[in-house]
Amino acid sequence: MIGPIDDKYYCGRKEYGYCDRRSGTCFCNDGYMGESCDQCDPSHFELGGLCYAKQLCPNDCSNAGECDFHSGKCVCRDHREGEDCSLSKCSTYHKFCTHCNDDKCVECEQGWSVMSDAEMGFQCEPCYRFDPRCLNCNATTCTSCVDLLLLSIHRSGRRPQDPPLPIDELNRELSITVPFGSTQEDAFYDAEHYFLVDDDQRPLNESAVECHQGLNADDSIDCAPYNMTSHIMCGNHGTVTFLSPEYAVREDETHIRLTLQRSGGGVGEVSVSYSIYPITAGYEDVTSTAHYTTNQTVVFQNGQIRASFLVTINDDRIMERNETFSVHLSNPTGGARLGTQQRTIVTIIDDDADRTCTSKTRLSQNDTDLGVIVAGTSLQFTLEAVSCNGEPQASGGDMYKAVARRFVATEEMATDTAPLFVGTFSDNGDGTYLGAVNVTTTGYYELDVYHLIAGGLRGSYFTDAFLSEPRLDLVRTDGTVNFTFGTGPVATFARDFVSVRWEGVILPQFSETYTFLLDIDEHARLWIDDELIIDWWTYSPSTTILRADCELSASNAHDIILEYREFTGNAAARLLWSSENTPLSAIPPSRLFYKEKIGTYGFTVHPASVGAHRSLATGRGVHSGIAGKELAFVIAPNDSFGNFRGWPSEMLHGDRHLDHFQANAVLIGGAVNVPVSIFYNETTRTYHGIYTPITSGLYQLNVTVDFGPGSTDTHHIFGSPFTVDIQPGATFAPQSLAHEGYGHCPEVFSVCPGIYHGMAGRNSTFIIDAYDLHRNKRLVGGDEWSVIVSVDDYSDYHYGFVEDHHNGTFTASIMPIRSGLNELQVTLDGTHIRGSPFQMLVTANSDVGSASFVQEGMVVTALGETVARVEVVEEARWNFRDIIAP
């Protein structure tokens, strides 16, 4: 430190800088540096102990001389001349000739070679005639290559002898990042080595191609010539980068194509991988690949300069900010390297502001209760479409679906599967839609109204194989179900033990039978309109294509649900269809719609007027009965759709008397007409019919209904006329008859019924006809009739035998023993048959010699009617003892 000089202190010399006495620190003047400010900085040179600003020499003296920084002039080496030392003294032959003799140039600058020209003689020709990157060559070929771009940077710019950089070199991305102002020496060397390619690959620019995936909606690759490369024989495996650092895509475009390019002329086969990283967009907004693959590796074949692939954009109807995600390259193979532009950012431009927004669309009624309708009539309502920016739509074009489902069942209503009724919509063309649903079953209903959005099915992805809601990973819209996952991820990060449910509607182009096919690995099941048509959920992994036929209508949006699960190994899920007019193909997005619910609305359906053909009569009174017994049946008054008119109980029950049911029973083939009394039961809200037929037989029971007083138009209810089988009642002995038969009468009697006549020791027979109380002939057996013959003076009685013919007729036989007047009793359970007891006249029998014998040693000779005293015991034949006396 020196000083003070003019009250100041200086470091070394006044010109160097001044010194801060408090800290002892020197602050250098411009051009000086160092602790004591006694050194010149790189932009200055030292002369006489002081630093002066350098005067730069032209072209850095072409690396063939020294620069005099004081004067700014070059001091050339011995073999060089010129202001920038760029001229050799052999320049008389060519400006880039470096060595010569008296006759010719024998050596040229690097990048040039001596060529013999018949007219011009020996002179220098550029090596870039073989390839812009050719560093050294001879008269016939290039002998070595160089990275011109980095070599040029190393030399502070292009030299006069250097060839101009071709456009693909000017636009080339480097594999290293060189910070601005870097002094790293290795950053300027030949970091990307170029080499001579084999003869069979030359010229590179004539075989170069660009290839694109997905032009045929599958994973095939289509290639075309690429004429934007200058490589001929110098090349390398290349640096791979994105063609652009940024991309943008409308949300409804479903895909974005990203392009990669590699430098080096496309030498050899290389590959890179890519990955998606959300920024503000989520995995529900973007899928890493197109639907036909999960492969995230891009392969450059030999000679391929560019490659493109598709990333799927999943549309929604949610107005939101534009969303972004990034795509990163990684894992280069085959000698390739990644350039500095190894990442690109994609912006998804939200386009929902002017599109119909489900959450804002509404019914004009502004009420969740749509009221009451009668079965068979249409519930009508108006839908007002509203855009996501809150403005009512002024034009049509949207699609909607309404489904009515009964949700309350009572004892009067069917409790099986609740019926579904699908509504229709008419587009008014002004942003409003007239909806209608015709419901034919009574009950309390919920009407679900859906917005159908074209472009695919809603896919719910789960990280287990059982579609468990707690394991829901993401929900997105898939344009088509045509996935070949391979061993790639199915859900966000999960490859195995995953499941997916796709649901929405399908709108066929033709009304015909379609064949649905599932090409899956491993399990799936498919519903169309709530009908399970393919079920391969619990079986072993499918190895064949599953198929089922289904009738579809072009005017209906058919519900579709596809459930899929994968356990281990390769994964695939493809939903295909075909028909007479549709070739086998994956179902396209234009035929698939996902559903978003607008709202749920309630309404009630009451029964319509009575329908004879749907009203039902039940009870024994409509099929069989017993004569003389009161018969009853119940009429359920139904409307023409089969709805019970007694529902709901709190409404309309007071007008049941308006249902004019009538009935009568007519004996078929007879003249009997039995009136039927019908009355209404307020409690059960049904009609009860009562009648009592007296005569047995087949009756025709007519149950009809008319439509009010004065109406002559009557209709039979369902099943009417009924055939009613009226059987006789229980056998009633006082009405039953005993008659006919044979009583062994003398020949003088022309009629000899067995109930009035008999012969001792002989069977008398007669007929018993069983009748009920009302004189209806019994046509069945089973009665236990008792037949007894007795003589009062001896109190002697004998039982007869009754044969049951099982048709209401019995044959009785009785053997009277005593001649004379006997009493014949015919009873049933102690009750006499009509006319019983009967007076039966029994005549004596002729002698029965073989059955007579002598008692107590007496000898008897049968002499007819005159005997002295005979005691005969006759018991072996009839099992009784009788003494006959004169």
Secondary structure by P-SEA (a helix, b strand, c coil): ccccccccccccccccccccccccbbbbcccccccccccccccccccccbbbbbbccccccccccccccccccccccccccccccccccccccccccccccccccccccccbbbbbbccccbbbbbccccccccccccccccccccaaaaaaaaaccccccccccccccccccccccccccccccccccccbbbbbcccccccccccccccccccccccbbbbbbbcccccccccccbbbbbccccccccccccbbbbbbbbccccccccbbbbbbbbccccccccccccccccccbbbbcccccbbbbbbbbbbccccccccbbbbbbcccccccccccccbbbbbbccccccccccccccccccccccccccccccbbbbbbbbcccccccccccccbbbbbbbcccccccccccbbbbbbbbbcccccbbbbbbbbccccbbbbbbbbbbccbbbbbbbcccccccccccbbbbbcccccccccccccccccccbbbbbbbbbbbccccbbbbbbbccccbbbbccccccccccccccccbbbbbbbbbbcccbbbbbbbbbbcccbbbbbbbbccccccccccccccbbbbbbcbbbbbbbbbcccccccccccccccccccccbbbbbbbcccccccccccccccccccccccccccbbbbcccccbbbbbbbbbcccccbbbbbbbbccccccccccccccccccccccccccccbbbbbcccccccccbbbbccccccccccccccccccccccbbbbbbbbbbccccccccccccbbbbbbbbccccbbbbbbbbbccccbbbbbbbbccccbbbbbbbcccccccccccbbbbbbbcccccccccccbbbbbbccccccbbbbbccccccbbbbbcc
